[in-house]
């Protein structure tokens, strides 16, 4: 299975890049992992609602260019369904059994995902009702995907 991580913005912090690199290395024995980062838009302080929507739409258009027809799209959204680690593991396993060869996890920018991306999503996943920096979310997501594969393969992993 190919796991695709589509995200808005470049990760500049070394510690996040190191963590992402570590989980990417660990995941290489379970799946093909690819990354696609699209440019983010600068969001001015106290931007109007209309400008915020325009920014999300611009970032969403960039993401949509990289979402393929065959992708099973899981959008990370604050109003999505919350799963525990075992349930996420089961979902990944079920998608593989159903013949989904490509799963794209989509992480929005600081304002979230556009309506267009959310409509394209096959599933909306929430990690919490709290807001996390989108750069940090990529590492958290990879850790959970890795944990999911360990669970699927009945391999030990710290709790």
mmCIF file of the C-alpha atoms, coordinates in Angstrom:
data_MODEL
# 
_entry.id   MODEL 
# 
loop_
_atom_site.group_PDB 
_atom_site.id 
_atom_site.type_symbol 
_atom_site.label_atom_id 
_atom_site.label_alt_id 
_atom_site.label_comp_id 
_atom_site.label_asym_id 
_atom_site.label_entity_id 
_atom_site.label_seq_id 
_atom_site.pdbx_PDB_ins_code 
_atom_site.Cartn_x 
_atom_site.Cartn_y 
_atom_site.Cartn_z 
_atom_site.occupancy 
_atom_site.B_iso_or_equiv 
_atom_site.pdbx_formal_charge 
_atom_site.auth_seq_id 
_atom_site.auth_comp_id 
_atom_site.auth_asym_id 
_atom_site.auth_atom_id 
_atom_site.pdbx_PDB_model_num 
ATOM 1   C CA . UNK A 1 1   ? 0.000   0.000  0.000  1.00 0.00 ? 1   UNK A CA 1 
ATOM 2   C CA . UNK A 1 2   ? 1.124   3.530  -0.709 1.00 0.00 ? 2   UNK A CA 1 
ATOM 3   C CA . UNK A 1 3   ? 0.569   6.041  2.083  1.00 0.00 ? 3   UNK A CA 1 
ATOM 4   C CA . UNK A 1 4   ? 0.657   9.623  0.822  1.00 0.00 ? 4   UNK A CA 1 
ATOM 5   C CA . UNK A 1 5   ? 0.998   12.593 3.146  1.00 0.00 ? 5   UNK A CA 1 
ATOM 6   C CA . UNK A 1 6   ? -0.263  15.770 1.496  1.00 0.00 ? 6   UNK A CA 1 
ATOM 7   C CA . UNK A 1 7   ? 0.257   18.902 3.539  1.00 0.00 ? 7   UNK A CA 1 
ATOM 8   C CA . UNK A 1 8   ? 0.256   22.664 3.360  1.00 0.00 ? 8   UNK A CA 1 
ATOM 9   C CA . UNK A 1 9   ? 3.479   24.466 4.209  1.00 0.00 ? 9   UNK A CA 1 
ATOM 10  C CA . UNK A 1 10  ? 7.093   23.528 4.510  1.00 0.00 ? 10  UNK A CA 1 
ATOM 11  C CA . UNK A 1 11  ? 8.498   22.106 7.730  1.00 0.00 ? 11  UNK A CA 1 
ATOM 12  C CA . UNK A 1 12  ? 11.379  24.283 8.823  1.00 0.00 ? 12  UNK A CA 1 
ATOM 13  C CA . UNK A 1 13  ? 12.089  23.008 12.329 1.00 0.00 ? 13  UNK A CA 1 
ATOM 14  C CA . UNK A 1 14  ? 14.949  20.508 12.477 1.00 0.00 ? 14  UNK A CA 1 
ATOM 15  C CA . UNK A 1 15  ? 13.444  18.513 15.354 1.00 0.00 ? 15  UNK A CA 1 
ATOM 16  C CA . UNK A 1 16  ? 10.223  17.948 13.389 1.00 0.00 ? 16  UNK A CA 1 
ATOM 17  C CA . UNK A 1 17  ? 12.119  16.966 10.247 1.00 0.00 ? 17  UNK A CA 1 
ATOM 18  C CA . UNK A 1 18  ? 14.204  14.554 12.334 1.00 0.00 ? 18  UNK A CA 1 
ATOM 19  C CA . UNK A 1 19  ? 11.101  12.976 13.868 1.00 0.00 ? 19  UNK A CA 1 
ATOM 20  C CA . UNK A 1 20  ? 9.322   12.728 10.520 1.00 0.00 ? 20  UNK A CA 1 
ATOM 21  C CA . UNK A 1 21  ? 12.449  11.171 9.028  1.00 0.00 ? 21  UNK A CA 1 
ATOM 22  C CA . UNK A 1 22  ? 12.624  8.603  11.829 1.00 0.00 ? 22  UNK A CA 1 
ATOM 23  C CA . UNK A 1 23  ? 8.998   7.504  11.390 1.00 0.00 ? 23  UNK A CA 1 
ATOM 24  C CA . UNK A 1 24  ? 9.373   7.490  7.589  1.00 0.00 ? 24  UNK A CA 1 
ATOM 25  C CA . UNK A 1 25  ? 12.337  5.129  7.993  1.00 0.00 ? 25  UNK A CA 1 
ATOM 26  C CA . UNK A 1 26  ? 10.380  2.863  10.353 1.00 0.00 ? 26  UNK A CA 1 
ATOM 27  C CA . UNK A 1 27  ? 7.369   2.805  8.029  1.00 0.00 ? 27  UNK A CA 1 
ATOM 28  C CA . UNK A 1 28  ? 9.458   1.819  5.002  1.00 0.00 ? 28  UNK A CA 1 
ATOM 29  C CA . UNK A 1 29  ? 9.165   -1.867 5.953  1.00 0.00 ? 29  UNK A CA 1 
ATOM 30  C CA . UNK A 1 30  ? 5.352   -1.710 5.937  1.00 0.00 ? 30  UNK A CA 1 
ATOM 31  C CA . UNK A 1 31  ? 4.338   0.581  3.089  1.00 0.00 ? 31  UNK A CA 1 
ATOM 32  C CA . UNK A 1 32  ? 5.513   2.939  0.399  1.00 0.00 ? 32  UNK A CA 1 
ATOM 33  C CA . UNK A 1 33  ? 5.445   6.407  1.954  1.00 0.00 ? 33  UNK A CA 1 
ATOM 34  C CA . UNK A 1 34  ? 5.435   9.581  -0.116 1.00 0.00 ? 34  UNK A CA 1 
ATOM 35  C CA . UNK A 1 35  ? 5.166   13.233 0.831  1.00 0.00 ? 35  UNK A CA 1 
ATOM 36  C CA . UNK A 1 36  ? 3.758   16.184 -1.043 1.00 0.00 ? 36  UNK A CA 1 
ATOM 37  C CA . UNK A 1 37  ? 3.970   19.655 0.429  1.00 0.00 ? 37  UNK A CA 1 
ATOM 38  C CA . UNK A 1 38  ? 2.224   22.597 -1.205 1.00 0.00 ? 38  UNK A CA 1 
ATOM 39  C CA . UNK A 1 39  ? 2.943   26.252 -0.505 1.00 0.00 ? 39  UNK A CA 1 
ATOM 40  C CA . UNK A 1 40  ? 1.001   27.957 2.229  1.00 0.00 ? 40  UNK A CA 1 
ATOM 41  C CA . UNK A 1 41  ? -0.472  31.424 2.014  1.00 0.00 ? 41  UNK A CA 1 
ATOM 42  C CA . UNK A 1 42  ? 0.526   34.105 4.475  1.00 0.00 ? 42  UNK A CA 1 
ATOM 43  C CA . UNK A 1 43  ? -2.378  34.890 6.759  1.00 0.00 ? 43  UNK A CA 1 
ATOM 44  C CA . UNK A 1 44  ? -2.336  38.439 8.099  1.00 0.00 ? 44  UNK A CA 1 
ATOM 45  C CA . UNK A 1 45  ? -3.331  39.047 11.716 1.00 0.00 ? 45  UNK A CA 1 
ATOM 46  C CA . UNK A 1 46  ? -7.003  39.972 12.020 1.00 0.00 ? 46  UNK A CA 1 
ATOM 47  C CA . UNK A 1 47  ? -7.744  38.835 8.457  1.00 0.00 ? 47  UNK A CA 1 
ATOM 48  C CA . UNK A 1 48  ? -11.387 39.095 7.440  1.00 0.00 ? 48  UNK A CA 1 
ATOM 49  C CA . UNK A 1 49  ? -13.526 35.987 7.150  1.00 0.00 ? 49  UNK A CA 1 
ATOM 50  C CA . UNK A 1 50  ? -13.617 36.505 3.376  1.00 0.00 ? 50  UNK A CA 1 
ATOM 51  C CA . UNK A 1 51  ? -9.809  36.601 3.181  1.00 0.00 ? 51  UNK A CA 1 
ATOM 52  C CA . UNK A 1 52  ? -9.532  33.489 5.371  1.00 0.00 ? 52  UNK A CA 1 
ATOM 53  C CA . UNK A 1 53  ? -11.897 31.626 3.034  1.00 0.00 ? 53  UNK A CA 1 
ATOM 54  C CA . UNK A 1 54  ? -9.900  32.802 0.008  1.00 0.00 ? 54  UNK A CA 1 
ATOM 55  C CA . UNK A 1 55  ? -6.658  31.593 1.619  1.00 0.00 ? 55  UNK A CA 1 
ATOM 56  C CA . UNK A 1 56  ? -8.167  28.171 2.372  1.00 0.00 ? 56  UNK A CA 1 
ATOM 57  C CA . UNK A 1 57  ? -9.487  27.917 -1.181 1.00 0.00 ? 57  UNK A CA 1 
ATOM 58  C CA . UNK A 1 58  ? -6.085  28.802 -2.677 1.00 0.00 ? 58  UNK A CA 1 
ATOM 59  C CA . UNK A 1 59  ? -4.334  26.209 -0.510 1.00 0.00 ? 59  UNK A CA 1 
ATOM 60  C CA . UNK A 1 60  ? -7.120  23.726 -1.277 1.00 0.00 ? 60  UNK A CA 1 
ATOM 61  C CA . UNK A 1 61  ? -6.656  24.172 -5.038 1.00 0.00 ? 61  UNK A CA 1 
ATOM 62  C CA . UNK A 1 62  ? -2.965  23.406 -4.612 1.00 0.00 ? 62  UNK A CA 1 
ATOM 63  C CA . UNK A 1 63  ? -3.764  20.246 -2.643 1.00 0.00 ? 63  UNK A CA 1 
ATOM 64  C CA . UNK A 1 64  ? -6.417  19.112 -5.125 1.00 0.00 ? 64  UNK A CA 1 
ATOM 65  C CA . UNK A 1 65  ? -3.821  19.116 -7.929 1.00 0.00 ? 65  UNK A CA 1 
ATOM 66  C CA . UNK A 1 66  ? -2.016  16.318 -6.064 1.00 0.00 ? 66  UNK A CA 1 
ATOM 67  C CA . UNK A 1 67  ? -5.020  14.206 -5.060 1.00 0.00 ? 67  UNK A CA 1 
ATOM 68  C CA . UNK A 1 68  ? -5.358  11.385 -7.554 1.00 0.00 ? 68  UNK A CA 1 
ATOM 69  C CA . UNK A 1 69  ? -8.549  9.668  -8.623 1.00 0.00 ? 69  UNK A CA 1 
ATOM 70  C CA . UNK A 1 70  ? -7.399  6.345  -7.135 1.00 0.00 ? 70  UNK A CA 1 
ATOM 71  C CA . UNK A 1 71  ? -6.539  7.881  -3.740 1.00 0.00 ? 71  UNK A CA 1 
ATOM 72  C CA . UNK A 1 72  ? -8.652  7.000  -0.743 1.00 0.00 ? 72  UNK A CA 1 
ATOM 73  C CA . UNK A 1 73  ? -8.587  10.439 0.881  1.00 0.00 ? 73  UNK A CA 1 
ATOM 74  C CA . UNK A 1 74  ? -8.517  10.878 4.640  1.00 0.00 ? 74  UNK A CA 1 
ATOM 75  C CA . UNK A 1 75  ? -8.779  14.553 5.550  1.00 0.00 ? 75  UNK A CA 1 
ATOM 76  C CA . UNK A 1 76  ? -7.545  15.605 8.966  1.00 0.00 ? 76  UNK A CA 1 
ATOM 77  C CA . UNK A 1 77  ? -10.357 17.813 10.221 1.00 0.00 ? 77  UNK A CA 1 
ATOM 78  C CA . UNK A 1 78  ? -11.237 19.024 13.686 1.00 0.00 ? 78  UNK A CA 1 
ATOM 79  C CA . UNK A 1 79  ? -14.879 17.977 13.129 1.00 0.00 ? 79  UNK A CA 1 
ATOM 80  C CA . UNK A 1 80  ? -13.935 14.522 11.840 1.00 0.00 ? 80  UNK A CA 1 
ATOM 81  C CA . UNK A 1 81  ? -14.397 11.215 13.632 1.00 0.00 ? 81  UNK A CA 1 
ATOM 82  C CA . UNK A 1 82  ? -12.015 10.460 16.471 1.00 0.00 ? 82  UNK A CA 1 
ATOM 83  C CA . UNK A 1 83  ? -10.496 6.981  16.472 1.00 0.00 ? 83  UNK A CA 1 
ATOM 84  C CA . UNK A 1 84  ? -8.216  5.277  18.925 1.00 0.00 ? 84  UNK A CA 1 
ATOM 85  C CA . UNK A 1 85  ? -4.979  3.683  17.724 1.00 0.00 ? 85  UNK A CA 1 
ATOM 86  C CA . UNK A 1 86  ? -6.520  0.221  17.326 1.00 0.00 ? 86  UNK A CA 1 
ATOM 87  C CA . UNK A 1 87  ? -9.416  1.609  15.269 1.00 0.00 ? 87  UNK A CA 1 
ATOM 88  C CA . UNK A 1 88  ? -7.016  3.503  12.988 1.00 0.00 ? 88  UNK A CA 1 
ATOM 89  C CA . UNK A 1 89  ? -4.984  0.317  12.605 1.00 0.00 ? 89  UNK A CA 1 
ATOM 90  C CA . UNK A 1 90  ? -8.134  -1.596 11.687 1.00 0.00 ? 90  UNK A CA 1 
ATOM 91  C CA . UNK A 1 91  ? -9.070  1.063  9.144  1.00 0.00 ? 91  UNK A CA 1 
ATOM 92  C CA . UNK A 1 92  ? -5.653  0.830  7.459  1.00 0.00 ? 92  UNK A CA 1 
ATOM 93  C CA . UNK A 1 93  ? -5.922  -2.959 7.407  1.00 0.00 ? 93  UNK A CA 1 
ATOM 94  C CA . UNK A 1 94  ? -9.468  -2.879 6.033  1.00 0.00 ? 94  UNK A CA 1 
ATOM 95  C CA . UNK A 1 95  ? -8.500  -0.456 3.250  1.00 0.00 ? 95  UNK A CA 1 
ATOM 96  C CA . UNK A 1 96  ? -5.726  -2.827 2.193  1.00 0.00 ? 96  UNK A CA 1 
ATOM 97  C CA . UNK A 1 97  ? -8.109  -5.810 2.158  1.00 0.00 ? 97  UNK A CA 1 
ATOM 98  C CA . UNK A 1 98  ? -10.614 -3.763 0.118  1.00 0.00 ? 98  UNK A CA 1 
ATOM 99  C CA . UNK A 1 99  ? -7.926  -3.213 -2.506 1.00 0.00 ? 99  UNK A CA 1 
ATOM 100 C CA . UNK A 1 100 ? -7.198  0.440  -1.848 1.00 0.00 ? 100 UNK A CA 1 
ATOM 101 C CA . UNK A 1 101 ? -3.631  0.736  -3.075 1.00 0.00 ? 101 UNK A CA 1 
ATOM 102 C CA . UNK A 1 102 ? -3.200  4.412  -2.222 1.00 0.00 ? 102 UNK A CA 1 
ATOM 103 C CA . UNK A 1 103 ? -4.323  6.239  0.907  1.00 0.00 ? 103 UNK A CA 1 
ATOM 104 C CA . UNK A 1 104 ? -3.787  10.000 0.999  1.00 0.00 ? 104 UNK A CA 1 
ATOM 105 C CA . UNK A 1 105 ? -3.840  11.748 4.365  1.00 0.00 ? 105 UNK A CA 1 
ATOM 106 C CA . UNK A 1 106 ? -4.413  15.473 3.840  1.00 0.00 ? 106 UNK A CA 1 
ATOM 107 C CA . UNK A 1 107 ? -3.272  18.073 6.393  1.00 0.00 ? 107 UNK A CA 1 
ATOM 108 C CA . UNK A 1 108 ? -4.436  21.637 5.900  1.00 0.00 ? 108 UNK A CA 1 
ATOM 109 C CA . UNK A 1 109 ? -2.697  24.866 6.754  1.00 0.00 ? 109 UNK A CA 1 
ATOM 110 C CA . UNK A 1 110 ? -3.239  27.067 9.788  1.00 0.00 ? 110 UNK A CA 1 
ATOM 111 C CA . UNK A 1 111 ? -6.844  27.765 8.744  1.00 0.00 ? 111 UNK A CA 1 
ATOM 112 C CA . UNK A 1 112 ? -7.716  24.148 7.994  1.00 0.00 ? 112 UNK A CA 1 
ATOM 113 C CA . UNK A 1 113 ? -8.911  22.563 4.761  1.00 0.00 ? 113 UNK A CA 1 
ATOM 114 C CA . UNK A 1 114 ? -11.075 24.081 2.053  1.00 0.00 ? 114 UNK A CA 1 
ATOM 115 C CA . UNK A 1 115 ? -14.610 22.876 1.440  1.00 0.00 ? 115 UNK A CA 1 
ATOM 116 C CA . UNK A 1 116 ? -13.462 21.421 -1.897 1.00 0.00 ? 116 UNK A CA 1 
ATOM 117 C CA . UNK A 1 117 ? -10.892 19.182 -0.207 1.00 0.00 ? 117 UNK A CA 1 
ATOM 118 C CA . UNK A 1 118 ? -13.348 18.161 2.515  1.00 0.00 ? 118 UNK A CA 1 
ATOM 119 C CA . UNK A 1 119 ? -15.952 17.230 -0.109 1.00 0.00 ? 119 UNK A CA 1 
ATOM 120 C CA . UNK A 1 120 ? -13.377 15.073 -1.941 1.00 0.00 ? 120 UNK A CA 1 
ATOM 121 C CA . UNK A 1 121 ? -12.448 13.279 1.281  1.00 0.00 ? 121 UNK A CA 1 
ATOM 122 C CA . UNK A 1 122 ? -13.643 9.719  1.693  1.00 0.00 ? 122 UNK A CA 1 
ATOM 123 C CA . UNK A 1 123 ? -13.195 10.037 5.451  1.00 0.00 ? 123 UNK A CA 1 
ATOM 124 C CA . UNK A 1 124 ? -12.673 12.888 7.902  1.00 0.00 ? 124 UNK A CA 1 
ATOM 125 C CA . UNK A 1 125 ? -10.377 12.039 10.807 1.00 0.00 ? 125 UNK A CA 1 
ATOM 126 C CA . UNK A 1 126 ? -9.892  14.105 13.938 1.00 0.00 ? 126 UNK A CA 1 
ATOM 127 C CA . UNK A 1 127 ? -7.048  13.647 16.376 1.00 0.00 ? 127 UNK A CA 1 
ATOM 128 C CA . UNK A 1 128 ? -8.596  16.010 18.903 1.00 0.00 ? 128 UNK A CA 1 
ATOM 129 C CA . UNK A 1 129 ? -10.924 18.963 19.221 1.00 0.00 ? 129 UNK A CA 1 
ATOM 130 C CA . UNK A 1 130 ? -7.783  20.933 20.035 1.00 0.00 ? 130 UNK A CA 1 
ATOM 131 C CA . UNK A 1 131 ? -5.818  22.729 17.339 1.00 0.00 ? 131 UNK A CA 1 
ATOM 132 C CA . UNK A 1 132 ? -2.267  21.570 16.601 1.00 0.00 ? 132 UNK A CA 1 
ATOM 133 C CA . UNK A 1 133 ? 0.351   23.241 14.418 1.00 0.00 ? 133 UNK A CA 1 
ATOM 134 C CA . UNK A 1 134 ? 0.044   21.579 11.010 1.00 0.00 ? 134 UNK A CA 1 
ATOM 135 C CA . UNK A 1 135 ? 3.786   20.903 10.940 1.00 0.00 ? 135 UNK A CA 1 
ATOM 136 C CA . UNK A 1 136 ? 3.614   18.979 14.238 1.00 0.00 ? 136 UNK A CA 1 
ATOM 137 C CA . UNK A 1 137 ? 0.501   17.142 13.047 1.00 0.00 ? 137 UNK A CA 1 
ATOM 138 C CA . UNK A 1 138 ? 2.514   15.457 10.306 1.00 0.00 ? 138 UNK A CA 1 
ATOM 139 C CA . UNK A 1 139 ? 4.815   13.821 12.856 1.00 0.00 ? 139 UNK A CA 1 
ATOM 140 C CA . UNK A 1 140 ? 1.908   12.822 15.106 1.00 0.00 ? 140 UNK A CA 1 
ATOM 141 C CA . UNK A 1 141 ? 0.118   11.284 12.110 1.00 0.00 ? 141 UNK A CA 1 
ATOM 142 C CA . UNK A 1 142 ? 3.185   9.292  11.056 1.00 0.00 ? 142 UNK A CA 1 
ATOM 143 C CA . UNK A 1 143 ? 3.648   7.977  14.591 1.00 0.00 ? 143 UNK A CA 1 
ATOM 144 C CA . UNK A 1 144 ? 0.039   6.768  14.621 1.00 0.00 ? 144 UNK A CA 1 
ATOM 145 C CA . UNK A 1 145 ? 0.331   5.145  11.187 1.00 0.00 ? 145 UNK A CA 1 
ATOM 146 C CA . UNK A 1 146 ? 3.488   3.383  12.378 1.00 0.00 ? 146 UNK A CA 1 
ATOM 147 C CA . UNK A 1 147 ? 1.730   2.288  15.580 1.00 0.00 ? 147 UNK A CA 1 
ATOM 148 C CA . UNK A 1 148 ? -1.154  1.052  13.430 1.00 0.00 ? 148 UNK A CA 1 
ATOM 149 C CA . UNK A 1 149 ? 1.096   -1.157 11.341 1.00 0.00 ? 149 UNK A CA 1 
ATOM 150 C CA . UNK A 1 150 ? 2.726   -2.550 14.482 1.00 0.00 ? 150 UNK A CA 1 
ATOM 151 C CA . UNK A 1 151 ? -0.735  -3.407 15.846 1.00 0.00 ? 151 UNK A CA 1 
ATOM 152 C CA . UNK A 1 152 ? -1.792  -4.982 12.523 1.00 0.00 ? 152 UNK A CA 1 
ATOM 153 C CA . UNK A 1 153 ? 1.306   -7.175 12.534 1.00 0.00 ? 153 UNK A CA 1 
ATOM 154 C CA . UNK A 1 154 ? 0.943   -8.131 16.223 1.00 0.00 ? 154 UNK A CA 1 
ATOM 155 C CA . UNK A 1 155 ? 4.331   -6.564 16.974 1.00 0.00 ? 155 UNK A CA 1 
ATOM 156 C CA . UNK A 1 156 ? 5.165   -4.968 20.310 1.00 0.00 ? 156 UNK A CA 1 
ATOM 157 C CA . UNK A 1 157 ? 5.203   -1.195 20.663 1.00 0.00 ? 157 UNK A CA 1 
ATOM 158 C CA . UNK A 1 158 ? 5.302   0.974  23.749 1.00 0.00 ? 158 UNK A CA 1 
ATOM 159 C CA . UNK A 1 159 ? 1.960   2.048  25.190 1.00 0.00 ? 159 UNK A CA 1 
# 
